[in-house]
């Protein structure tokens, strides 16, 4: 039993080392998910007690060679890290692309929008014809799939089609459900939006 316990502990330690982060000395912002009025919209309280604590926004130890302001998306573990420097980062829980819609690579934030309009891509409308009514764009609002904020990711080829954005579907955090975009809880995307700059590097692992 001792050998088995030691093996489990060793495996957990190795996993943490590979991830490059630790929750030791972390600050968890579980109280930041209350109702908030933003640009005239009343964002409802998120029942954060129903969201696993590991997906609550928190400041953690995170060693990275990337400069402060860089965003690293860990799609496997469903975390997004905003690099602060000095071995620290803000970590957010995220939802990622479902099977067949995953992607990896490097991009940068080209545009930032508060309460954005959502226009479903042509391929999405082909898969879901009921979305054709939004071909010219869905107005901003609490039911808009992009939520309270969106940051548009471009690469060398131009617009990647992917976004970092909010979502009214807080229960999708920690899951692979999207068409490739990286979604955050609305209160979290507002926080990240205020930290991230246009031109910031985004690495999707």
Phi, psi and omega in degrees: 000321180297318180296320180295317180296319179297320180296320179295315180298318180297320180295319179296319179296319180295319179300317179295319180296319179297319180294338177078015182220166178212144177271000177296128181076019182278156173244122184256131185257051183291345181270005185261021184245024178283174177297144181212142175265126184222117179053036178088353178263139180261096178287128180286160174297138173271130177287073190298339178294344178267355179260128179309137187302331181297340179264001174287145177302135180202153175267128186227164170288131181205109180274124180211142176283352182285150183284158178305142182098346177287147177247129178242125182253116178263093186291330181293316183265357177064045177235148169239132181247130171257113186288124178263335185101168180056035176074020181234154178206155169268128181249135180238146170282144184223165167249147186230180182295137178287175182305130182093349181237014179287155173207158180218150179152193182240137179216187174216158178281116181261328182219151174230136181223134173269136182044065186285159168280143178249127176240112181295137177298157181303319181296325179291321178295325177296323179283327183229081184305336180294346179274358182302331181294346179255016183301331178265003177115140175261130183299152176301155178159178185294337181262357180294131183299338179275352176068211188280338183210154173216141174237126191265125186264125177242154173230196183298334180272001182106214183295120180285342185087353181259152182225154161261121187210166176280175178202138174286350183267075182300333182282001175268354180291134183090006183234163176255096187226346189273179176267020177124337178290159178258116184253146177231162171298148186303318180296330179283321180293328176296317179296313180295320180303319181288338180269321188278147181248152171301134183097349182298141178284137178235121180248121180253113183269000000 
